[in-house]
Amino acid sequence: MIERLARILADNCRKDGVAETVVPRVHILRSVTPTEAVPILHKPAVCFVAQGRKQTTLADQVYLYEPMKFLIVSVDLPIAGQILEASHEKPYLCLRLDLDPGAIADVVSAAVPGGLRNEAPQRGIAVSDVPAPLLDAVVRLPPEASRRAAIAALFKYVAPPP
């Protein structure tokens, strides 16, 4: 299924860089070459790598992600991102869903009534395996503008348009 996502992203982004999609706050990232570490202020988002490999560094911690893994950033973080694997034959391809910080707070509040207590501070970033149902939902994202309502219903935590 990850190969299908890679084909969809490649078909919708033919140039290196970040491509906007018809759905607000959903982006496709593409690169045919590995990169040096690039410092940025990463906004809350979920990133699904469909092809290639990337690492993100926050302070002294390195987060490596590749197909079948996803990166989630829940707060603004100063990180350095570096594409490790990319080529003309197999470009780095990633789908980024920008998140609404208010929705994240709502989810935490609903999941943990009364708030988190006695929890060690977290970094606001993690890499995890992509569960099959989530990958299925991402692959089914219809690219047509006429399907925005379906996408919005599927990804209710994607931030609303500015």
C-alpha positions as CSV (number, residue, x, y, z in Angstrom):
1,M,0.0,0.0,0.0
2,I,2.9,2.4,0.6
3,E,3.9,2.0,-3.0
4,R,0.5,3.2,-4.0
5,L,0.9,6.3,-1.9
6,A,4.3,6.9,-3.5
7,R,2.7,6.7,-7.0
8,I,-0.1,9.1,-6.0
9,L,2.4,11.6,-4.6
10,A,4.7,11.3,-7.6
11,D,1.8,11.9,-10.0
12,N,0.8,15.0,-8.1
13,C,4.2,16.5,-7.5
14,R,6.7,16.5,-10.4
15,K,9.1,19.2,-9.2
16,D,11.4,19.2,-6.1
17,G,10.1,21.3,-3.2
18,V,6.9,21.6,-1.3
19,A,3.7,21.4,-3.5
20,E,0.4,22.7,-2.3
21,T,-2.6,20.4,-2.9
22,V,-6.2,21.3,-3.5
23,V,-6.8,20.6,0.2
24,P,-5.7,23.4,2.5
25,R,-2.9,22.4,4.8
26,V,-2.1,19.2,2.9
27,H,1.3,19.3,1.1
28,I,3.5,17.0,-0.9
29,L,7.3,17.2,-0.4
30,R,9.7,15.9,-3.1
31,S,13.4,15.7,-3.6
32,V,15.6,13.8,-6.0
33,T,18.8,14.4,-4.0
34,P,19.8,13.9,-0.4
35,T,20.2,17.2,1.5
36,E,22.3,18.7,4.3
37,A,20.6,19.3,7.6
38,V,18.3,22.3,7.2
39,P,17.2,24.1,10.4
40,I,13.5,25.1,10.5
41,L,10.8,25.9,13.0
42,H,8.5,22.9,12.4
43,K,4.8,23.6,12.9
44,P,2.4,20.9,14.2
45,A,2.0,18.3,11.5
46,V,2.0,14.6,10.7
47,C,4.5,13.5,8.0
48,F,4.1,10.2,6.1
49,V,7.2,9.2,4.0
50,A,6.1,7.2,1.0
51,Q,9.6,6.8,-0.5
52,G,13.1,7.6,0.6
53,R,14.4,8.3,4.1
54,K,14.7,11.3,6.3
55,Q,16.0,12.2,9.7
56,T,15.0,15.1,12.0
57,T,17.1,16.2,14.9
58,L,15.8,18.0,18.0
59,A,18.6,19.0,20.3
60,D,20.6,15.7,20.8
61,Q,17.8,13.4,19.7
62,V,17.6,12.0,16.2
63,Y,14.3,10.8,14.7
64,L,14.7,8.6,11.6
65,Y,11.6,8.0,9.4
66,E,11.0,6.1,6.2
67,P,8.2,4.3,4.5
68,M,5.8,2.7,7.0
69,K,6.8,5.2,9.7
70,F,5.4,8.6,10.4
71,L,6.6,11.7,12.2
72,I,4.3,13.7,14.4
73,V,5.1,17.1,15.7
74,S,2.5,18.5,18.2
75,V,4.0,21.9,18.9
76,D,6.3,24.4,17.2
77,L,9.8,23.0,17.4
78,P,13.2,24.2,16.2
79,I,14.5,21.1,14.4
80,A,16.9,20.2,11.6
81,G,15.7,18.0,8.8
82,Q,17.9,16.0,6.5
83,I,16.8,13.9,3.6
84,L,19.1,10.8,3.6
85,E,17.8,8.8,0.7
86,A,16.6,10.2,-2.6
87,S,17.4,9.8,-6.3
88,H,16.0,10.6,-9.7
89,E,14.7,7.0,-10.0
90,K,13.2,7.0,-6.5
91,P,12.7,10.6,-5.2
92,Y,12.0,11.3,-1.6
93,L,8.2,11.7,-1.3
94,C,6.3,12.8,1.8
95,L,2.7,13.8,2.5
96,R,2.5,16.4,5.3
97,L,-0.8,17.2,7.1
98,D,-0.6,20.4,9.1
99,L,-2.4,20.1,12.4
100,D,-4.5,22.6,14.3
101,P,-2.9,23.0,17.8
102,G,-6.4,23.7,19.3
103,A,-7.7,20.3,18.0
104,I,-4.7,18.6,19.6
105,A,-5.5,20.2,22.9
106,D,-9.1,19.1,22.5
107,V,-8.1,15.5,21.9
108,V,-5.8,15.4,24.9
109,S,-8.5,17.0,27.1
110,A,-11.1,14.4,25.9
111,A,-8.7,11.5,26.2
112,V,-7.4,12.5,29.7
113,P,-10.2,14.2,31.7
114,G,-8.6,16.4,34.3
115,G,-5.4,16.7,32.4
116,L,-2.1,15.0,32.5
117,R,-0.6,14.6,36.0
118,N,2.8,13.5,37.2
119,E,3.9,13.0,33.6
120,A,7.4,13.6,32.6
121,P,7.7,16.5,30.1
122,Q,7.6,15.3,26.5
123,R,9.4,16.7,23.5
124,G,6.4,17.2,21.3
125,I,7.8,15.0,18.5
126,A,7.7,11.3,17.9
127,V,8.2,8.7,15.1
128,S,6.0,5.6,15.0
129,D,4.9,2.8,12.8
130,V,2.0,3.7,10.5
131,P,-1.0,1.5,11.5
132,A,-2.6,-0.2,8.5
133,P,-6.0,1.6,8.9
134,L,-4.3,5.0,9.0
135,L,-2.2,4.2,5.9
136,D,-5.3,3.1,4.2
137,A,-7.0,6.4,5.0
138,V,-4.1,8.4,3.8
139,V,-3.8,6.4,0.5
140,R,-7.5,7.0,-0.1
141,L,-7.2,10.8,0.1
142,P,-8.9,11.8,-3.2
143,P,-6.8,14.5,-5.0
144,E,-9.8,16.2,-6.7
145,A,-11.1,19.5,-5.3
146,S,-14.6,18.1,-5.5
147,R,-13.8,15.7,-2.7
148,R,-12.8,18.3,-0.1
149,A,-15.7,17.4,2.2
150,A,-14.7,13.8,2.3
151,I,-11.1,14.7,3.1
152,A,-12.2,17.1,5.8
153,A,-14.4,14.5,7.4
154,L,-11.5,11.9,7.3
155,F,-8.9,14.3,8.7
156,K,-11.0,16.3,11.2
157,Y,-7.8,17.4,13.0
158,V,-6.2,19.0,10.0
159,A,-6.2,22.7,10.7
160,P,-8.9,24.8,9.0
161,P,-7.8,27.1,6.2
162,P,-6.3,30.4,7.3
